[in-house]
Amino acid sequence: MDKGLGGKTALVTGASRGIGRAIARRLAADGASIIIHCHQSRVAAEALAGELGSGQVVQADLGSVREIDAMFASLGAKKLDILVNNAGIWIGTPLGKTSAEDVDRILEVNIKSVFWVTQDALPLLNEGARIINISSVAGRVGVRGGRSLYGATKAAIDAFTRNWALELADRKILVNAVAPGYVTTDMTNEHFSDVEVRKRAIERSPLGKLGNAEEVADVVAFLCSHEARWITGQILNVSGGFVI
């Protein structure tokens, strides 16, 4: 069903599962054609493309500039109306116990790749396009347990969002971010399978529940819609009030 995005093309990174998959489904339901990026989950990405009916799959390790460049080369001159920088990783990085390899990997995927994907996408983006960055409340709050570097990468995403909104305003490209809190997905199910962990997370939520990927996808879809045409440079907290 076309709900305003008919004729639009969206590239969603990390779209084979979790929040990225929910975003791809929602944008497709609103009429957009989806380019589904995956890293290792090619089978899941192909299954999603089949489900959506109009999905195209591209594959790249976003920790590699070479692979990002090759991914965009494969798109040729295809124009984009929406770029969703969703892909990211979480690695615990406790001080005194973290390897250089882990530091490099989380910085490469969560910061460098977002910059490089956006830079490569820029020539393909139509005037008035939308860029949506998936951030996290981890960029705004402190949490014990070796999450400082992850939080720093998400604070960087927020900084990208504010600066790119100004940098791309001449092209009428709107740049916003969505910052989820605790969200249940196939990737977080193991974490929240611990009863005490789940209980503590729910206790920190004013609404008394965990979020889900579809609730995040709904906000992304809004930011891609005509109704959000006067919004740019914003980081929307989608956490049920967690950061309050």
Buried (B, 14 or more C-beta within 10 A) or exposed (E): EEEEBEEBBBBBBBBBBBBBBBBBBBBBBBBBBBBBBBBEBEEBBBBBBEEBEEBBBBBBBBBBBEBBBEBBEEBEEEEBBBBBBBBBBBBBBEEEEBEEEBEEBBBBBBBBBBBBBBEBBBEBBBEEBBBBBBBBBBBBBEEEEBBBBBBBBBBBBBBBBBEBBEEBEEEEBBBBBBBBBBBBBEBBEEBBEEEEEBEEBBEBBEEEEBBBBEBBBBBBBBBBBEEBEEBBBBBBBBBBEBBE
